[in-house]
């Protein structure tokens, strides 16, 4: 039975049948249409959609298989969410080796998109910490893949957008922590040069770095923002390790986007000026530090019925500052602006996946309300700058890049295609192969 | 330490409920048909904090096997604080209309077997003088509707049986909790279009644990099914006959 489904960006619309997978020992269901694994739907564009086909929901495939508390190796089924893993491991002194900005992603999704986090300059992508994974193909074959066993399947499946088969389970190397607390410092910077200076000096000494930039600011203030650097804090016995439990929710989809040029400018200015001092130091729980938006459930609804588009690109280190300035100018002159603009420098650690997005350079992530062709034109303009620099755009956040651009950004696509399961497909893949 | 018996332990609602108890460090005994799944679930519950997890294979329609499995559970747990009966299927109503055999088999799975298990568990609970018998019935048991009245009839039998058992065991200090979930997004309901009335298994599981903790009598999960079913139950037959539900 066909159901409407949407990704986190609530764009585009897709209709597909849903089959729930709850037993990792079973084979894949027989279907007439193509299939695509679906974890928790946190991809923004159409890489987690399969219009006209079948989605294999893995939310019931979420069991823990083994946790070695001494070595920090966690073995779990692919539908397990980072949120569940954190609830399990943090009290036992372990943390995820790499985490994106939401904890509501599945392990399978994290592998299939080879996600990164604020510690990319230290730890690289999530795929680097996957010790092994089991890949189930539609021909019934199973492969336990790792860097040494079926390494080519391992490399194709990490960042492989769910197209190489169903990841049933994975084994992950966790990271030791002494407490759930983080020591953080937030620095205000006045322009992009300020960001790059802070980033240079911080990436050496801090595990987590990221910046928010005011995308609505123009002229001299272009690229002003707040730079956060953080480390896991040592144990502090006077604090009780409890997470803030209060959750807000956007209860319905407003008839129009609440994000428009006026609210956007106001929000950005307020956010920038919220911090009066140039530096603020604090000890905070890891949740607000890593997952500030998870505190507001269904926040993606604020963009109204038409949804929004994320755009995340990376530009090479040598051209980084110049490119980011040009991107910021194009966004500024389009007037649309971006509600949240996040800037970070990736490190040089190689990503293990053939189609992994992260590579050395500066990465900029932006949200745009979907204003139809106007937004598409703007993003195409951004693509011109990114492509000319030799950069790339993140498929997990994309709903619109052209096939030409995709193949330019990911030259390994051709060797990757031979690993695609013949019965697997996605809206994204059909679009970029056109 | 809480000692919990779960029958139908591989169902999504039961598994989510078991996770709540595991997080509290309970000792858990799982019963279901599929041993491979039981082994996976048992390991998961141990990692999530259960003090001990044992399991046994049982086809609930094989009534002669009930006693042996229940005996094993009593022994392994050394008493039962909470017994959750959660097994069930969602019969194909039209198949039940064209085959007497199918209809009776589905009634046995969803109705008779539960009554048998409750009957076998009751004396032990009564003798123990404490504990909770929690039974997953359904809102479908509140009124027969053409779309699934075989399932509804079996659940109605379970709800009515539980009501009588509750009266009987109250004197002994044992609570009988009838749980009536509405639509729950589980593999059992995979072929349904999901809308605003659908709940996630872990939300229902939290409701079950809360009801067992309190020793409630009848709970609708989520709560909004109480007013919905109140309305459905009170639609006069002459109107009910003419509508599709």
Interface residues (C-beta under 8 A of the other chain):
Chain A: X1 X3 X18 X19 X20 X22 X23 X24 X25 X60 X63 X64 X65 X66 X67 X88
Chain B: X12 X36 X37 X40 X41 X43 X44 X47 X48 X186 X187 X190 X191 X192 X193 X194
